[in-house]
Amino acid sequence: MPATDQAVSIADLRVLAKRRLPRAIFDFFDGGAEDEHTLRGNRAAFEAVRLLPRVLRDVSKVDPACEILGLPSRQPLVVAPTGGAGIAWPGVDIGIARAAAAAGIPYTLSTNATASIEEIADQVQGRLWFQLYVLRERGFVDKLVERAEAAGYEALVPTVDLATGGKRERDTRNGFSIPPRLNARLLLDGALHPAWAWRIALHGGLPDFASVRGYRGTRARGLALASSVGRDTDPAFDWDDLARLRECWKRKLVVKGVSRVEDAERMAAMGVDGVWVSNHGGRQLDGAVASLDAMAPIARAVGGRMAVLMDGGVRRGVDALKARALGAQAVCVGRAVLYGAGASGAAGAERALAILTTELERAMQLCGVRAIAEAVETAGPHGCQLSGDSFKVRVPEPGPHMKLIRTAVLTLAAGALSAPALAQDYPNRPIRLILAYAAGGAMDLSGRVIAPILQQQMGQPVVVENRTGGAGNIGAEAVAKAAPDGYTILFYADAYTIAPSLFAKLPFDPVKDFVPITQMVSGAHILVGHPSVPANTLQELIAYVKQHPGRLAYGTPGNGTPQHLAAELFKSIAGNLTITHVPYKGGGQAIVDLVGGQIPLASLGMPPVVQHIKAGKLKAFAVTSKERQKLLPDTPTFQEAGVPGFETVQWWGPAVPAGTPAPIVRRLFEEFGKALRNPVMVDRLAAAGLEITPSASPQAFGEFIKAEIARWAPVVKSTGAKVDN
């Protein structure tokens, strides 16, 4: 067995793999498309990055641990999918997966792996992702997705850069094809590598591709089966198909093969959890941009909204540090691990990961980086002077003659730029207000009123972005993962104090992941009905429902929203009423259907329905507040209408990601407080039935949030309400 334990670099492992494997097999893994410009360009992009390290820092201990797709990883590494690895060493897919689990990093199983979805899940205790090739037979693809879900895979990784296979000329010159056609050259090549040939023969010949066995009813096995699948990737797969995949796969979805910013932005908008920037290791389009060069602008555009991963050219541990500096959450390693596996199976894969992790930790020490998770990237044009406690990364821009230079600065959270300096410079670019609910509701109204006021006060654009879905959890998760720099602000709502009791699992911590700024407003919920409902008071409605259980239905802005829980609490207190819940994706469409008579009842925020009540298009049964509302003085509270102990209001206010510097938090508290006193703000919200309720301090808002979480827990438990993730 090759002495992989003596290998000191990935390049050493490559030499050992090349020595052990027949040339055709080695070149199949090692080669790229056509002239291999992109294959070489991937590596050259990393080599062009230069680091300016900090010194005189205590780096006796460094921590490379980070989060990948919202879960902890011991390293910013992911094992990339590698189809056909068993051709190099039978059974090595399981060995590679176990090596990844031992290293504490995710492993991605290829559709064309030589171990099945179920085999890997049964034999490996670690984070498992499944890479999906999109094939013409969509029914078979659906079954692959179902199998991955049933086996407990954490993430699905559809590959979208394989409309057709690349032209891999090394394979052609070597006479290597799938399925293989034996000729004198291949037979001689195998005979000259007896260790490989003996192991293949010992395991019954070339391995099978287990997950795709039986595709289109074929009885083919081994490389012949891989050929059948490889020729059948679907070039018609488009955005509508991706949306369908997003809808049916409820866990993490990462799209692999992305190179353009606009594609990544569109994926972020449709709820994709991550983009995997990749040119397929240079095996598809020769001349495509290097992955590292494509990744940096994508990370700047969507890094605060979704995970950004990348592969291509990673051969050193320091490459992970460079990629993190430029915005990647992690790098994905394929060939590096394959070289180890080709040299000595599972032991070689373990050695490859050990080399990369020790190199990364050494690079962190030499750069003065104590914790990789604390890194935040900022950027400026060539020649800009950036002060502070940081190390710089100089990266030539792609393009003719490399005329442009950008400076990326990896800022250390342990005092990289002084807090006063950050606050003094803040803000110097646009600010985003993330509203996790659809346009047309009360929160949306308040956001669009306050945004221009803040913009005028702070001298920078303030943009409202509705990031809907998941009962508000998608927007909250995006902000929790955003850079803690004050430029991404969540309208933190009452729903997030209910969520810990309502959801089995949340992608964020409602307390630890945010710094509250101030409460902005509060307002009542209201139970309203279409005029056709045969009841005019709340007690008449209760009596009708008891006489006709299940006949009526009520709409809300979505599962798990405060309006949903308020209605469930009312049903429970009023005698376990049977009324069917119809969840919508936001309150706007629920109002449209209610006014149109498609649903008879709805539990909603009060402001958007006041005009419809006054116009006689809807009837109001009761408001959830302690006192009657000025805009609807004739509508009783629930307590007045005979439902004792029922009181709840909606509220929200700005919050920023945990780790945002205290001076920025104070600045935002002051700016929001000033905006809430603006006469335009006061008049517009009063007209909508919302009360301005600013907090005394950020700390006071934080304590209020904790108290609300504690208050709602027994209420949720008493109703038995639960929402599946």
C-alpha positions in Angstrom: 0.0 0.0 0.0 1.4 3.4 -0.8 2.7 5.2 2.2 0.1 8.0 2.3 0.9 8.6 5.9 4.2 10.1 4.6 2.5 12.4 2.2 2.8 16.0 3.3 0.6 17.7 0.7 -2.3 17.0 -1.7 0.3 17.2 -4.5 2.0 14.2 -2.9 -1.2 12.2 -2.8 -1.8 13.1 -6.4 1.6 11.6 -7.3 0.8 8.4 -5.3 -2.6 8.1 -7.0 -1.1 8.5 -10.4 1.5 5.9 -9.7 -1.1 3.3 -8.5 -3.9 3.8 -11.0 -4.0 3.0 -14.7 -3.5 6.1 -16.7 -7.1 6.1 -18.1 -8.6 5.8 -14.6 -6.3 8.5 -13.2 -7.0 10.9 -16.1 -10.7 10.3 -15.7 -10.5 11.9 -12.2 -7.7 14.3 -12.8 -8.6 15.8 -16.2 -10.9 18.6 -17.4 -12.7 19.6 -20.6 -11.0 20.4 -23.9 -7.8 22.5 -23.4 -8.3 22.5 -19.6 -8.1 26.3 -19.3 -10.8 26.4 -16.6 -9.2 23.5 -14.8 -6.0 25.4 -14.5 -7.8 28.7 -13.9 -9.5 27.4 -10.8 -6.1 26.8 -9.2 -4.5 30.0 -10.6 -7.3 32.1 -9.0 -6.3 30.8 -5.5 -2.6 31.3 -6.2 -3.2 34.9 -7.2 -4.6 35.8 -3.8 -2.0 37.4 -1.4 -2.3 37.7 2.3 -1.0 40.4 4.6 -0.9 38.8 8.0 -1.2 40.5 11.5 1.5 39.8 14.1 1.8 40.0 17.9 -1.6 38.3 18.4 -2.1 35.4 20.8 -2.7 32.5 18.4 -1.7 29.7 20.7 -5.1 28.3 20.0 -7.1 28.9 16.8 -10.7 27.8 16.1 -11.5 26.8 12.5 -15.1 25.8 13.5 -18.0 27.5 11.7 -21.5 27.1 10.7 -22.4 25.5 7.3 -26.1 25.7 6.3 -27.0 26.7 9.9 -25.3 23.7 11.6 -21.9 23.5 13.3 -18.9 22.2 11.3 -15.4 21.7 12.8 -13.9 23.1 9.6 -15.1 25.3 6.7 -14.9 22.3 4.5 -17.4 20.1 2.7 -16.6 16.8 0.8 -17.9 17.4 -2.7 -19.7 14.7 -4.7 -17.4 12.4 -6.7 -19.1 10.0 -9.0 -17.4 6.7 -9.7 -14.9 6.9 -6.8 -15.2 3.1 -6.5 -13.4 2.7 -9.8 -10.3 3.9 -8.1 -10.8 1.8 -4.9 -13.8 -0.5 -4.4 -16.1 0.5 -1.5 -14.3 3.8 -1.0 -17.5 6.0 -1.0 -18.3 4.7 2.4 -14.7 5.3 3.5 -14.8 8.9 2.3 -18.1 9.5 4.0 -16.7 8.1 7.3 -13.6 10.2 6.9 -15.8 13.3 6.6 -17.8 12.3 9.6 -14.6 11.8 11.6 -13.4 15.3 10.6 -16.8 16.8 11.6 -17.7 18.1 8.2 -20.6 17.4 5.7 -20.3 14.7 3.1 -22.1 14.9 -0.3 -23.1 11.7 -2.0 -23.1 11.7 -5.8 -26.0 10.4 -7.7 -23.4 8.3 -9.5 -21.7 7.0 -6.4 -20.8 3.3 -6.1 -22.7 3.1 -2.7 -26.4 3.7 -2.5 -28.3 6.4 -0.7 -29.4 3.9 1.9 -26.0 2.2 2.4 -24.3 5.5 3.2 -27.1 6.5 5.7 -26.9 3.1 7.4 -23.2 3.0 7.8 -22.2 6.6 8.4 -23.0 8.8 11.4 -22.5 12.3 10.1 -23.9 15.2 8.1 -25.1 13.8 4.8 -26.1 15.7 1.7 -27.3 14.2 -1.6 -26.2 15.6 -4.9 -28.9 15.2 -7.5 -28.4 14.8 -11.2 -31.6 15.9 -13.0 -32.5 13.2 -15.5 -35.1 13.1 -18.2 -37.1 10.5 -16.4 -38.6 12.8 -13.8 -40.4 10.0 -12.0 -37.1 8.4 -11.3 -35.7 11.7 -10.1 -38.6 12.1 -7.7 -37.9 8.7 -6.3 -34.3 9.6 -5.7 -35.5 12.7 -3.8 -37.9 10.6 -1.8 -35.2 8.1 -0.9 -32.9 10.8 0.3 -35.6 12.2 2.5 -36.5 8.8 3.9 -32.9 8.1 4.6 -32.6 11.4 6.6 -30.3 13.4 4.3 -29.9 16.9 5.6 -29.6 18.7 2.3 -30.4 18.2 -1.4 -27.9 19.5 -3.9 -29.3 19.6 -7.5 -26.6 20.1 -10.1 -27.6 22.6 -12.8 -24.5 23.0 -14.9 -24.9 19.6 -16.7 -27.2 20.3 -19.6 -24.8 18.1 -21.6 -21.5 16.4 -20.9 -18.2 18.3 -21.3 -15.7 17.2 -24.0 -13.0 15.5 -21.9 -10.2 14.9 -24.4 -7.9 13.0 -22.1 -10.5 10.2 -21.9 -10.8 10.1 -25.7 -7.1 10.0 -26.2 -6.8 7.2 -23.6 -9.5 5.2 -25.2 -11.5 5.5 -22.0 -15.2 5.4 -22.5 -18.3 4.7 -20.5 -19.3 1.9 -20.9 -15.7 0.8 -21.4 -14.5 -0.8 -24.6 -11.6 -3.1 -23.9 -8.6 -2.7 -26.2 -5.0 -3.6 -26.1 -4.0 -0.3 -24.6 -6.4 -0.6 -21.7 -5.5 -4.2 -21.0 -1.8 -3.4 -20.9 -2.5 -0.4 -18.7 -4.3 -2.6 -16.2 -1.6 -5.2 -16.3 1.0 -2.6 -15.5 -0.9 -1.6 -12.3 -1.4 -5.0 -10.7 -2.3 -3.6 -7.2 -5.3 -1.8 -8.7 -6.3 -4.7 -11.0 -6.0 -7.3 -8.2 -8.3 -5.2 -5.9 -10.9 -4.7 -8.6 -10.9 -8.4 -9.4 -11.1 -9.3 -5.8 -14.4 -7.3 -5.5 -15.9 -8.9 -8.6 -14.9 -6.4 -11.2 -15.7 -2.7 -11.8 -18.3 -1.5 -9.2 -22.0 -0.8 -9.7 -23.7 2.6 -9.4 -26.1 1.6 -6.7 -28.5 4.6 -6.4 -29.4 4.6 -10.1 -29.8 0.9 -10.6 -32.8 0.1 -12.8 -32.9 3.5 -14.4 -35.4 3.3 -17.4 -35.8 -0.3 -16.7 -32.2 -1.2 -17.8 -30.5 -4.2 -16.4 -27.1 -2.6 -17.0 -24.7 -2.5 -14.2 -21.3 -0.8 -13.5 -20.0 1.7 -16.0 -22.6 0.7 -18.5 -25.2 1.8 -16.1 -23.3 5.1 -15.5 -23.3 5.6 -19.2 -27.0 5.2 -19.5 -27.5 7.8 -16.7 -24.8 10.2 -18.0 -26.4 10.4 -21.5 -29.8 11.2 -20.0 -29.3 14.4 -18.0 -32.2 16.8 -18.8 -31.3 20.0 -20.7 -34.8 21.2 -20.3 -34.6 21.6 -16.5 -35.5 25.3 -15.8 -36.6 27.8 -13.1 -40.1 26.3 -12.9 -38.6 22.9 -12.3 -36.3 24.3 -9.6 -39.3 25.9 -7.9 -41.1 22.6 -7.9 -38.1 20.9 -6.3 -38.0 23.7 -3.7 -41.6 23.1 -2.9 -41.4 19.3 -2.5 -38.0 19.2 -0.6 -38.7 20.7 2.8 -35.1 20.5 4.1 -32.0 22.5 3.1 -31.7 23.0 -0.7 -28.3 24.0 -2.2 -28.0 24.6 -5.9 -24.7 23.5 -7.4 -23.2 24.9 -10.6 -23.9 28.7 -10.2 -21.6 31.3 -11.6 -23.7 34.4 -12.1 -24.9 37.0 -9.5 -28.3 37.4 -11.0 -28.9 33.6 -10.9 -27.9 33.5 -7.2 -30.2 36.5 -6.4 -33.1 34.8 -8.1 -32.5 31.6 -6.1 -32.3 33.6 -2.9 -35.6 35.2 -3.7 -37.3 31.8 -4.2 -36.1 30.4 -0.9 -33.1 28.3 -1.9 -30.9 27.9 1.2 -27.5 28.0 -0.5 -25.6 28.3 -3.8 -22.6 26.2 -4.6 -20.5 28.2 -7.0 -18.9 25.7 -9.3 -17.8 25.1 -12.9 -17.8 21.4 -12.3 -14.1 21.3 -11.6 -13.3 22.5 -15.1 -14.9 19.4 -16.6 -17.8 21.1 -18.4 -17.4 24.4 -20.2 -13.7 25.1 -20.9 -13.2 28.9 -20.7 -15.7 29.4 -17.8 -14.7 31.8 -15.1 -12.7 30.4 -12.2 -15.0 29.5 -9.3 -13.2 31.7 -6.8 -13.5 34.8 -9.1 -17.2 34.0 -9.6 -17.8 33.4 -5.9 -16.7 36.8 -4.5 -19.3 39.0 -6.2 -22.0 36.3 -5.5 -21.1 36.4 -1.8 -21.3 40.1 -1.7 -24.8 40.1 -3.3 -26.5 37.2 -1.4 -24.2 36.2 1.4 -26.5 37.8 4.0 -29.4 35.8 2.7 -28.1 32.4 1.9 -25.1 30.1 2.3 -22.4 30.5 -0.4 -20.2 27.5 -1.0 -17.6 26.9 -3.7 -15.4 24.3 -5.2 -12.7 24.2 -7.8 -8.9 24.4 -7.3 -8.8 23.8 -3.6 -5.5 22.1 -2.9 -4.2 23.7 0.3 -5.7 24.5 3.7 -5.0 28.1 3.2 -7.4 28.1 0.2 -10.2 27.8 2.7 -9.0 30.8 4.5 -8.8 32.8 1.3 -12.3 31.8 0.3 -13.7 32.7 3.7 -12.0 36.1 3.3 -13.8 36.6 0.1 -17.2 35.6 1.4 -17.6 31.9 1.1 -19.1 30.0 4.0 -17.0 26.9 3.1 -15.0 25.3 0.3 -15.9 21.9 -1.1 -13.2 19.5 -1.9 -13.5 16.7 -4.5 -10.2 15.9 -6.3 -8.1 16.5 -3.2 -9.9 13.7 -1.4 -10.1 11.5 -4.6 -6.3 11.7 -4.8 -6.0 10.2 -1.3 -8.7 7.6 -2.0 -7.0 6.6 -5.3 -3.7 6.2 -3.5 -4.9 4.1 -0.5 -8.7 4.1 -0.2 -10.3 5.3 3.0 -6.9 5.8 4.7 -5.9 8.1 1.9 -9.1 10.1 2.1 -8.5 10.6 5.8 -5.0 11.7 5.1 -6.2 14.2 2.6 -8.6 15.8 5.0 -5.9 15.8 7.8 -3.5 17.6 5.5 -6.1 20.3 4.6 -7.2 20.9 8.2 -3.6 21.1 9.6 -2.6 23.5 6.8 -5.7 25.7 7.5 -4.9 25.9 11.2 -1.3 26.8 10.5 -2.4 29.5 8.0 -4.7 31.0 10.6 -1.9 31.2 13.2 0.5 32.8 10.7 -2.2 35.3 9.6 -3.1 36.2 13.2 -6.6 34.8 12.9 -7.9 33.3 16.1 -11.3 32.2 15.0 -12.4 31.8 11.4 -16.0 32.2 12.3 -15.3 35.8 13.3 -14.2 36.9 9.9 -16.2 39.5 8.0 -15.2 40.7 4.6 -15.2 44.3 3.4 -13.9 45.5 0.1 -12.6 48.6 -1.6 -11.0 49.7 -4.9 -7.3 49.5 -5.6 -5.3 52.0 -3.6 -7.9 52.6 -0.8 -6.4 53.0 2.6 -8.1 50.8 5.3 -7.1 51.2 8.9 -7.6 48.8 11.7 -6.6 45.5 13.2 -6.9 43.3 10.1 -5.1 41.3 7.5 -5.6 42.1 3.8 -6.2 39.9 0.8 -5.0 41.3 -2.5 -6.8 39.7 -5.4 -6.3 40.4 -9.1 -9.6 41.0 -10.8 -10.3 38.6 -13.7 -10.0 40.3 -17.1 -7.5 41.2 -19.7 -4.0 41.9 -18.3 -5.5 42.0 -14.8 -5.8 45.8 -15.0 -8.0 46.0 -11.9 -7.1 45.1 -8.4 -9.5 44.8 -5.5 -8.5 44.7 -1.8 -10.6 42.3 0.4 -10.1 42.8 4.1 -10.8 40.0 6.5 -11.8 41.9 9.6 -11.4 40.1 13.0 -14.3 40.4 15.4 -11.9 40.7 18.3 -11.4 44.4 17.8 -10.6 44.6 14.1 -11.9 48.1 13.7 -12.6 50.0 16.9 -16.3 50.4 17.7 -16.2 54.2 17.7 -14.7 54.2 14.3 -17.4 51.8 13.0 -20.1 54.0 14.4 -18.6 57.2 13.1 -18.4 55.7 9.5 -21.9 54.1 9.8 -23.8 54.1 7.5 -21.8 54.4 4.3 -24.0 52.2 2.0 -27.7 51.2 1.6 -29.6 49.6 4.6 -32.1 46.8 4.1 -35.2 46.5 6.2 -36.2 42.8 6.1 -40.0 42.3 6.6 -40.7 38.6 6.9 -44.3 39.0 5.8 -46.0 39.8 2.5 -46.8 43.3 1.2 -50.1 44.8 2.0 -50.2 44.1 5.8 -49.7 46.3 8.8 -46.0 45.6 9.1 -45.4 46.4 5.5 -47.3 49.7 5.9 -45.1 50.7 8.9 -41.9 49.7 7.0 -42.7 51.7 3.9 -43.7 54.8 6.0 -40.5 54.7 8.2 -38.0 53.8 5.4 -38.0 57.2 3.7 -37.9 59.0 7.0 -34.8 57.0 8.1 -33.2 57.6 4.6 -33.6 61.3 5.1 -32.1 61.2 8.6 -29.2 58.8 7.9 -28.2 60.0 4.4 -28.2 56.5 2.8 -30.9 54.6 0.9 -33.1 52.5 3.1 -34.7 49.6 1.2 -37.7 47.5 2.3 -37.5 43.9 1.3 -40.3 41.4 1.9 -38.7 38.0 2.6 -41.7 35.9 3.1 -42.4 32.2 3.9 -42.2 29.7 6.7 -44.4 31.8 9.1 -41.8 34.5 9.0 -38.9 32.2 9.8 -37.2 32.5 6.4 -36.7 36.2 6.8 -35.6 35.9 10.4 -33.1 33.2 9.4 -31.6 35.4 6.7 -31.0 38.2 9.1 -29.6 35.9 11.7 -27.0 34.8 9.2 -26.3 38.2 7.8 -23.1 40.2 8.6 -23.4 42.0 12.0 -22.7 45.4 10.5 -26.0 47.3 10.9 -26.9 47.1 7.2 -29.5 44.2 7.5 -32.3 44.9 9.9 -35.2 42.6 10.8 -38.6 43.8 11.8 -38.7 41.4 14.8 -42.3 40.5 15.4 -44.4 38.9 18.1 -44.4 35.7 16.0 -40.8 35.0 17.0 -41.7 34.9 20.7 -44.3 32.2 19.9 -42.1 30.2 17.5 -40.0 28.4 20.1 -43.1 26.8 21.6 -44.8 26.2 18.3 -42.1 24.7 16.0 -40.2 21.5 16.7 -37.0 23.1 15.3 -36.1 26.6 14.3 -33.2 27.7 12.0 -32.3 30.5 14.4 -32.4 31.3 18.1 -35.0 34.1 18.8 -32.9 35.4 21.7 -29.2 34.6 21.0 -29.1 35.4 17.3 -30.5 39.0 17.5 -29.8 42.3 19.2 -33.1 44.1 19.7 -33.2 47.9 19.0 -36.6 49.1 20.0 -40.3 48.2 19.8 -42.0 50.3 17.2 -45.7 49.7 17.2 -48.5 47.5 18.5 -52.0 46.9 17.3 -55.0 44.6 17.8 -55.9 41.5 15.9 -59.5 41.2 14.8 -61.9 38.4 14.0 -63.9 39.4 10.8 -66.4 37.7 8.6 -68.0 37.9 5.2 -71.5 39.5 5.3 -73.0 36.1 4.3 -72.0 34.5 7.7 -75.3 33.9 9.6 -74.2 35.6 12.8 -73.8 39.3 13.8 -72.2 39.0 17.2 -69.4 36.8 18.6 -71.9 34.9 20.8 -74.1 34.2 17.8 -71.1 33.0 15.8 -70.1 30.7 18.7 -73.6 29.2 18.8 -73.7 28.7 15.0 -70.4 26.9 15.0 -71.5 24.6 17.8 -74.6 23.7 15.9 -72.7 23.3 12.6 -69.2 22.0 13.5 -66.7 22.1 10.6 -69.0 24.1 8.3 -67.0 27.4 8.6 -63.4 28.0 7.9 -61.1 30.9 8.8 -58.1 32.3 7.0 -54.8 33.7 8.5 -51.5 35.0 7.1 -50.0 31.6 7.6 -49.3 28.6 9.9 -47.8 29.6 13.2 -48.5 33.3 12.9 -49.9 35.2 15.9 -53.2 35.5 14.1 -53.4 31.8 13.7 -52.6 31.2 17.4 -55.0 33.8 18.5 -57.8 32.1 16.6 -56.8 28.7 18.0 -56.8 30.1 21.5 -60.3 31.6 20.9 -61.6 28.2 19.7 -60.2 26.5 22.8 -61.5 29.1 25.3 -65.0 29.2 23.6 -65.5 25.5 24.0 -63.2 23.7 21.5 -65.0 25.0 18.4 -64.5 23.2 15.1 -63.5 25.8 12.5 -61.1 24.8 9.7 -57.9 26.8 9.4 -56.9 28.0 5.9 -53.3 29.4 6.0 -52.3 31.9 3.4 -48.8 33.3 2.4 -49.5 36.7 3.9 -52.6 38.6 4.9 -53.2 40.4 1.6 -54.6 37.4 -0.3 -56.6 36.3 2.8 -58.3 39.7 2.7 -59.0 39.4 -1.0 -60.6 36.0 -0.6 -62.6 37.1 2.5 -64.1 40.1 0.7 -64.8 37.9 -2.3 -66.6 35.3 -0.2 -64.1 32.5 -0.9 -63.6 32.1 2.9 -66.2 33.0 5.5 -64.0 34.1 8.4 -60.5 35.4 9.0 -58.2 36.3 12.0 -56.1 39.2 10.9 -54.3 42.3 11.9 -56.8 45.2 12.2 -55.3 48.0 10.0 -55.8 46.4 6.6 -59.5 45.5 7.1 -60.8 48.7 8.7 -61.8 50.2 5.4 -63.6 47.1 4.3 -65.5 47.0 7.7 -66.5 50.7 7.3 -67.6 50.0 3.7 -69.9 47.1 4.8 -67.9 44.6 2.9 -66.9 42.7 6.1 -68.4 42.4 9.5 -66.3 42.7 12.7 -66.9 40.3 15.6 -64.3 41.3 18.2 -60.8 42.8 18.7 -58.1 41.1 20.7 -56.9 44.1 22.6 -57.8 45.0 26.2 -59.7 48.1 25.2 -61.8 49.0 22.1 -60.0 50.5 19.1 -60.6 54.2 18.2 -61.1 53.4 14.5 -63.8 50.8 15.3 -65.5 52.0 18.5 -68.6 49.8 18.0 -66.5 46.6 17.8 -66.3 44.9 21.3 -63.2 43.3 22.7 -63.3 39.5 23.1 -63.7 39.9 26.9 -66.6 42.3 26.4 -68.1 39.8 23.9 -68.1 37.0 26.5 -64.7 35.3 26.1 -62.9 36.0 29.4 -59.1 35.9 29.7 -58.6 36.5 26.0 -56.2 39.4 25.1 -53.3 39.6 22.6 -51.8 42.2 20.4 -49.4 42.3 17.5 -46.1 44.2 17.8 -42.8 44.5 16.1 -39.6 46.5 16.0 -36.1 46.5 14.5 -33.4 44.0 15.5 -30.0 43.3 14.0 -27.8 40.2 13.9 -26.0 39.2 17.1 -22.5 40.6 17.2 -23.4 44.0 15.8 -21.2 46.6 17.5 -22.8 48.5 20.4 -22.2 51.9 18.9 -24.2 50.9 15.8 -27.0 49.5 18.0 -27.1 52.9 19.9 -27.1 54.8 16.6 -30.0 52.8 15.3 -31.9 53.2 18.6 -31.6 56.9 18.3 -32.5 57.0 14.6 -35.6 54.8 15.0 -36.7 56.8 18.1 -36.4 60.0 16.1 -38.3 58.6 13.2 -41.1 57.3 15.4 -41.6 60.9 16.7 -41.9 62.2 13.1 -45.4 63.7 12.6 -45.7 61.8 9.3 -45.1 58.5 11.0 -47.4 59.3 13.9 -50.3 60.4 11.7 -50.0 57.5 9.1 -49.9 54.8 11.8 -52.7 56.3 13.9 -54.8 56.4 10.7 -54.2 52.7 10.3 -55.1 51.9 13.9 -51.5 51.2 15.1 -50.1 52.6 18.3 -46.5 53.8 18.5 -44.9 52.1 21.5 -41.1 52.7 21.6 -38.9 50.9 24.2 -37.0 52.8 26.8 -33.7 51.2 25.6 -32.5 48.2 23.5 -32.1 46.3 26.7 -35.7 47.0 27.7 -36.9 45.6 24.3 -34.7 42.5 24.9 -36.3 41.9 28.3 -39.7 42.4 26.8 -39.0 39.7 24.2 -37.8 37.2 26.8 -40.9 37.9 28.9 -43.2 37.3 25.9 -41.5 34.0 25.1 -42.2 32.9 28.7 -45.8 34.1 28.5 -46.6 32.3 25.3 -45.1 28.9 26.2 -48.0 27.8 28.4 -50.6 29.3 26.1 -49.3 27.3 23.1 -49.1 24.1 25.3 -52.7 24.6 26.4 -54.0 24.8 22.8 -51.9 21.8 21.6 -50.9 23.8 18.6 -47.9 22.6 16.7 -46.5 23.3 13.3 -44.3 20.8 11.4 -41.0 22.2 10.1 
